[in-house]
Amino acid sequence: MRPVRSRRYKNARFLSLTVTAVAAAVLAAGCSSSGSSSATGSSSTGSGSKPPLVIGASLSLTGDFSADGQAYEKGYEFWADQVNAQGGILGRKVELKILNDNSSPTQVATNYQTLINADHVALTFGPFSSLLTAPAAAVAHRYGYAFVEGAGGATSVFAQKLNNVFDVSLPVANELDPFTTWIASLPASQRPTTAAYPMANDPFATPQVQRAQSTLQALGIKTVYSNIFPEEVADYKAPADDVAASKAQAVVLGSTDVPTVSSFMTAFEQQHYNPKIFIAAAGPDQGSAFTSAVGVKNADGMMVPDAWYPGSSNSLSKAMVQAYVAKYGGPASAINADIAEAYSVGEVVDQAVTHLGAVDNTKLISYLHSGVTFQSVQGPVRFNSLGENLVATAYIFQWQNGNFVQVLPAGDPGSVKILYPKPSWGS
Amino acid sequence: MAHQIYEAIADGILGGGVYALMAAGLTLIFGVLDIINVAQGILVIVGGYLSYVLSVHLHIDLFLGLLITIPAMFVLGLVIHTTVIRPLRGAERTSMSLLACFAVAIILEGVLYWIFGANNITLKASYVNASFKVAGFYISDIYVYCFILAVVLVAAIYGLLYRTTFGRGVRATMQDPIAARLIGIDINRVAALTFGIGVAVTAAGGMAYGATSGGFNPNSGYDLISRLLAIIILGGLGSIGGALAAAVFMITVESLVDIWSPNWAIVVFYAALVIVLTVRPAGLFGRRAVRAQ
């Protein structure tokens, strides 16, 4: 029996070594940012003796939202760098503690429990996506933490009626309003007569497309396709082919990421189907991540709603873009909109805490609800009782000859002429 | 409507080829080693990234690049087998292998994130977006090429299994490892080579997935593994041809249901699995049938 036991012992030992190696590899490679990460800005005058201001956040560094989650991490860290270079907040250096939630609504709740109860962070910033913001905000609410976020603008987040949620970005449901307003402004002869509405089963994507659908239907634009498709699938060829078969003149896609839009675009091209209008809820706003996936030529004419773009005339945005390019290099057009959203979260908290002169979540919640207007790289921010940003402006952007430009609202000083109808694929 | 149905059937058949490329290695490995390689999804993604590197940095055509990526993945398979799978022995081997393969998946995912980051990438070639018209609807070139590749690879694996000495050793090991050892077959060598071949085939699956999906990143493997497992269970664990037949069947059913409801399509995908297994518990080409060949 001894040899058997010895072999079993060796197997068990091997397994334990394997598990240890896995843990080490995960920590070293995949989840290098899943522990705490400190902002690296230069230390400031007067901040030497004060303890750091630790801000906790859970982000999707892996999983389905990892592309956006990692962009958010970069945005938070870039903001911390900038604010530390200015002396920190109330003379305290900002230190970020970021945990990885693997894009899981369950894990994100656990992470905020950990950040608040075990790590005793002073403040919390929100995660990426409405899907994760809703459970995370409930945890923060339980412990009286203000929950300022930039990617939880879906109706389902505000429907919880939590007094601690503050979304610095545009409420999701209204994002397509400038688009439908523009369609309504077109002479009847120029309007599309049919439209298709494929939507990902996601609280971010569905409400805004359904709102656009009801508005366009009221204008007499016939709905020839309207379906919700599951989000976590390996490809979207089947629903994309169905939309192509409908031959809709306008496509309003409820997408959440680049692969969804890319998949529809590829299928449309394969089907030799080119709608006159193609607008997606998310994806085309991802800068070079989008154009590298679909190709610059195919991107021409693609539209997306958002509240920010790198060419914004907002002075805070200009300064951020300049500093970002100086730090990371690359063209301004490659900057992901997630960076600006995350950065705005930091700006609003910075202004509020600085005004209060203390880090107190109860006072912070009251102050954020007071109706005061904050300034951010995305524009002004003022919250209503639900935490929605009342003064955010919805814009529609479009890719034109490799440039990401603002096209709506029409007549806005920053808007250029919309490319309509959309050029054919690859032209 | 008839037009859409024909198109969905064509999509299902051709799309099934892509899934067969991804699932073939999984079922081959199970057939010989009695191991459910849950790292198969991430190995598909590794194959996709290898094709990406060759395509973008060395400008090698996606299909031509398989001449490099298939041997590279074969070596990776040998390394995984030697360092992780082979040391597992005893009664708990199968259950331990699940944990070990999951560990491999996590390590590979971490390495890919480290090297490539989280941004989604796509595989590009002139034929990826191209299509041709047949009977009033368009068939995409890339799906046709991938389907042909799937048939060729499945035939090649069959040839290897039924026309070579090594194949006889593999089949003997599948039927009875102890008896195979008694007649002089080095079952460790057979297992290592089979694992290597199973992972090597995945290189083709990764290229096909990368070229037909809207994009992928290191996390994308998790979206694949449940579907791949469903396909090899339906096809009959260990049956290469069964994997191709099951992939075609399930993707066709999914495409057809998608016409009416995309949300229900994914449910029907798994419901079809349950229904078929109720009638044929060993799958379409169950293991007993395979071993009787």
Boltz contact constraints between the chains, C-beta under 6 A:
constraints:
  - contact:
      token1: [A, 11]
      token2: [B, 89]
      max_distance: 6.0
  - contact:
      token1: [A, 14]
      token2: [B, 87]
      max_distance: 6.0
  - contact:
      token1: [A, 18]
      token2: [B, 103]
      max_distance: 6.0
  - contact:
      token1: [A, 22]
      token2: [B, 103]
      max_distance: 6.0
  - contact:
      token1: [A, 22]
      token2: [B, 106]
      max_distance: 6.0
  - contact:
      token1: [A, 22]
      token2: [B, 107]
      max_distance: 6.0
  - contact:
      token1: [A, 25]
      token2: [B, 107]
      max_distance: 6.0
  - contact:
      token1: [A, 25]
      token2: [B, 110]
      max_distance: 6.0
  - contact:
      token1: [A, 26]
      token2: [B, 106]
      max_distance: 6.0
  - contact:
      token1: [A, 26]
      token2: [B, 110]
      max_distance: 6.0
  - contact:
      token1: [A, 29]
      token2: [B, 110]
      max_distance: 6.0
  - contact:
      token1: [A, 29]
      token2: [B, 111]
      max_distance: 6.0
  - contact:
      token1: [A, 29]
      token2: [B, 114]
      max_distance: 6.0
  - contact:
      token1: [A, 30]
      token2: [B, 109]
      max_distance: 6.0
  - contact:
      token1: [A, 30]
      token2: [B, 110]
      max_distance: 6.0
  - contact:
      token1: [A, 30]
      token2: [B, 113]
      max_distance: 6.0
  - contact:
      token1: [A, 62]
      token2: [B, 219]
      max_distance: 6.0
  - contact:
      token1: [A, 63]
      token2: [B, 219]
      max_distance: 6.0
  - contact:
      token1: [A, 66]
      token2: [B, 118]
      max_distance: 6.0
  - contact:
      token1: [A, 66]
      token2: [B, 219]
      max_distance: 6.0
  - contact:
      token1: [A, 67]
      token2: [B, 118]
      max_distance: 6.0
  - contact:
      token1: [A, 67]
      token2: [B, 119]
      max_distance: 6.0
  - contact:
      token1: [A, 67]
      token2: [B, 120]
      max_distance: 6.0
  - contact:
      token1: [A, 70]
      token2: [B, 118]
      max_distance: 6.0
  - contact:
      token1: [A, 227]
      token2: [B, 262]
      max_distance: 6.0
  - contact:
      token1: [A, 228]
      token2: [B, 263]
      max_distance: 6.0
  - contact:
      token1: [A, 229]
      token2: [B, 262]
      max_distance: 6.0
  - contact:
      token1: [A, 230]
      token2: [B, 263]
      max_distance: 6.0
  - contact:
      token1: [A, 230]
      token2: [B, 266]
      max_distance: 6.0
  - contact:
      token1: [A, 232]
      token2: [B, 223]
      max_distance: 6.0
  - contact:
      token1: [A, 234]
      token2: [B, 223]
      max_distance: 6.0
  - contact:
      token1: [A, 234]
      token2: [B, 224]
      max_distance: 6.0
  - contact:
      token1: [A, 235]
      token2: [B, 213]
      max_distance: 6.0
  - contact:
      token1: [A, 238]
      token2: [B, 255]
      max_distance: 6.0
  - contact:
      token1: [A, 238]
      token2: [B, 258]
      max_distance: 6.0
  - contact:
      token1: [A, 239]
      token2: [B, 262]
      max_distance: 6.0
  - contact:
      token1: [A, 242]
      token2: [B, 259]
      max_distance: 6.0
  - contact:
      token1: [A, 245]
      token2: [B, 4]
      max_distance: 6.0
  - contact:
      token1: [A, 258]
      token2: [B, 120]
      max_distance: 6.0
  - contact:
      token1: [A, 258]
      token2: [B, 215]
      max_distance: 6.0
  - contact:
      token1: [A, 259]
      token2: [B, 120]
      max_distance: 6.0
  - contact:
      token1: [A, 259]
      token2: [B, 214]
      max_distance: 6.0
  - contact:
      token1: [A, 259]
      token2: [B, 215]
      max_distance: 6.0
  - contact:
      token1: [A, 262]
      token2: [B, 214]
      max_distance: 6.0
  - contact:
      token1: [A, 262]
      token2: [B, 215]
      max_distance: 6.0
  - contact:
      token1: [A, 263]
      token2: [B, 214]
      max_distance: 6.0
  - contact:
      token1: [A, 266]
      token2: [B, 129]
      max_distance: 6.0
  - contact:
      token1: [A, 269]
      token2: [B, 129]
      max_distance: 6.0
  - contact:
      token1: [A, 270]
      token2: [B, 131]
      max_distance: 6.0
  - contact:
      token1: [A, 270]
      token2: [B, 138]
      max_distance: 6.0
  - contact:
      token1: [A, 270]
      token2: [B, 140]
      max_distance: 6.0
  - contact:
      token1: [A, 271]
      token2: [B, 138]
      max_distance: 6.0
  - contact:
      token1: [A, 289]
      token2: [B, 119]
      max_distance: 6.0
  - contact:
      token1: [A, 293]
      token2: [B, 122]
      max_distance: 6.0
  - contact:
      token1: [A, 293]
      token2: [B, 215]
      max_distance: 6.0
